[in-house]
Amino acid sequence: MRAHAAYTLAAPPGRRKLNQNESPFDFPTELKRQVLEQVAAQPWQRYPPFAPPELLARLAEHYGWVAEGVLVGNGSNELIQSTLSVTLGAGDRVVAPSPTFSLYRLLTAVLGGRYVPVPLGDGFVFDVDSLIEAAQREGARVIVLNSPNNPTGSALPEGAVERILSQTEALVVCDEAYQDFGGPSAIRLLSHSSRLVVLRTFSKAFGLAGLRFGLALAHPAVAREIAKGKLPYNVNLMTLAAARTALDHAPMLAARTREVIEVRDRFVARLGGVPGLTVYPTASNFVLIRSLGLPAKELFHRLLDDYGILVRDVSDSAQLSECLRISIGTGEDMDAVIDALGEILRKA
Ligand SMILES: Cc1ncc(COP(=O)(O)O)c(C=O)c1O
């Protein structure tokens, strides 16, 4: 374990914060007030309910699944952890595309499993054949699929999860943290397979990263098993109230998501005109770029120091050499990024 670092992020302050794939929009003040009023009316000396049935029913309706198959957690991170912790024994294989969200590798190591990374193909597209081949060869216990994938933005092709389920024996964990922004969802497959877990979060499109709310959708028998790996009372009264309020206002939040998608598409189109960059296609609320001339670390620092724009430097991994990941902010944020990149790279 000493070879692994804890999941952490050293982030200097930037005027435009585009490094954690958060929503550019704060939760509306009026809705914050409603959440605080709900919480103020409840007894704080009492533990929160384990799994409030009415909230599970509303989540089930929102995502199109059954309430007995919904689990809520302190962010979807908690549900990644509980899913892996009830599934993996010593030496069990976890197959995942590479690069992907680093927490899977870390938690697999913590739990004594063996992590088997399968490189994404050219342009970071999912290589479904290689994933299946690796899972069969390794006798994978778990396959983790993050679509759209962090940090590349690539989405699984239609039909991929069906193929992976039918050609492997593994539990397939579909992390859909960014699915609100694009790409297919595996939720409709839940009624066909009990080897599927779909994870969703309110941290991205719903703009509630600070309150920590995520959910897992699975066959009810599987959800009961995953619940054994969860710590009790990890979703507090404030978070429960915020999740209810967010669901009450889901259409307004969906309109914000559409706005982020429009800003993204305009930004990606304009990035194409900036010299010295490869831009990877994205279905998410972030874009991966590769700097072809100027070293990515220098580009990162110039953006921050000269323009107050904080993006994510992901260039330390060999597959992502010279790459930066830029979250989608407001239209104004992205205009500023285009101007800054243009100025820096034209002079480079
Ligand atoms: C792919 C992926 N899954 C899960 C998470 C964690 O989300 P949450 O805030 O719900 O714990 C993140 C956060 O960045 C992510 O990128």
The ligand as a Gaussian input file, in Angstrom:
#p B3LYP/6-31G(d) Opt

LIG

0 1
 C      -15.903000       9.143000     -12.477000
 C      -16.247000       9.659000     -11.159000
 N      -16.962000       8.907000     -10.326000
 C      -17.297000       9.341000      -9.106000
 C      -16.894000      10.579000      -8.663000
 C      -17.233000      10.976000      -7.259000
 O      -18.360000      11.687000      -7.189000
 P      -19.074000      11.996000      -5.810000
 O      -18.905000      13.455000      -5.592000
 O      -20.490000      11.599000      -6.037000
 O      -18.438000      11.172000      -4.725000
 C      -16.154000      11.417000      -9.485000
 C      -15.719000      12.725000      -9.030000
 O      -15.047000      13.486000      -9.640000
 C      -15.822000      10.940000     -10.773000
 O      -15.094000      11.678000     -11.609000

